[in-house]
Amino acid sequence: MDLSERGQQDPVPGGGAQRGGSGIPGGRRKQRVSMADVAKLAGVSSQTVSRVSNGHPGVIVSTREQVLAAMRELGYRPNSAARALRYGQFNTIGVILHSLSATGNSNTVEAIATQAAAEGYAITLIPVDIPTQDNVLGAFTRMGELAVDAVIVFIEVHLLDAGTVALPPGVHVVVVDSDAGDRYRVVDSDQAGGTRHAVNHLLELGHETVWHVTGPQTSYASQRRTHAWRTVLEEAGRPVPPPLHGDWSAESGYAAGLTLAEEPGCTAVFAANDQMALGLLRAFQERGRAVPGDISVVGFDDTPDAAYFVPPLTTVHQDFADVGRRTVQEVLRQIREDDIPRSGTDIVSTRLVVRSSTASPPFKR
């Protein structure tokens, strides 16, 4: 009897369809399909079914196909929770983040999901709309209740009260682009190095100083970029203009640009991300300040659209894919090894991409 014929047999003991007490009027009581049911239908042992469901390579192709066909026919799904309890591992990584719409976050999460899948892991995502302490702690609490082996955090961890953040013992934590002190391992882009390249590029073109549009003041990445911008100017003995505060949005960059367009001494601006640089370009165009003829602009991130701004944007490239890969690798090292450090920072290098939005100032030509 082949599988299609055997699949037509009534799986309910006693032959006839059971009615009543099932919650489905006139229907058959739904039975949980067991590994033994699959083994019987496929004509193999339960151990073979277990090896197939766990992806064990030591099963011949024809037998594996027979077992998979039986699983599909019966609607069998391996009990991953029971398997996790048996082996003490869930093969799931939790991700807590503020905004999936942000270019850096979405690209990094995509890389995390891809790398995790390649390693046989799934991800569980918990977004935090407003990153207040209560909301973030709530996300940690929810993640602690889920079956995860580790948690990756895209939240400003340095703002949290360490005494109120609790995860179950054995759950590993890696933080992305934030400061975790000595509590957790961090994977971060070289914020300071990228900023140094950007500001020095403008100074080497002959600009007397460089104005700056910051990101949110609560952002660790923004703080690092602002601090590096100030340090480069001070080390070069150049004036340090007052920074203009943005919020990562093009709208905030546009507002800053309207102000800077009225500053006669402003010939160069470093924006803390590409979206705010885009807003600057729009404001300068509206106010008749040519870029780069009158004002040079540098961004940070190197988003895919940056090369198509008008003019194409000089910016600092972040390798979000590498950040995602290294984050998963760090998580897996913590899961698999007992003697590695649980704090410290893994820095991913950045580089300056020079395009058409920067040039020497007018008085140097």
Salt bridges, closest charged atoms under 4 A:
ASP10 OD1 - ARG28 NH1 2.72
GLU119 OE1 - ARG336 NH2 3.45
GLU156 OE1 - HIS158 ND1 3.49
ASP188 OD2 - ARG224 NH1 3.97
GLU235 OE1 - ARG196 NH1 3.26
GLU262 OE2 - ARG287 NE 3.90
GLU286 OE2 - ARG282 NE 2.69
ASP302 OD2 - HIS317 ND1 2.79
ASP302 OD1 - ARG355 NH2 3.02
ASP322 OD1 - ARG325 NH2 3.75
ASP322 OD2 - ARG326 NE 3.22
GLU330 OE1 - ARG185 NE 3.79
GLU330 OE1 - ARG333 NH2 2.94
ASP346 OD1 - ARG326 NH1 2.96
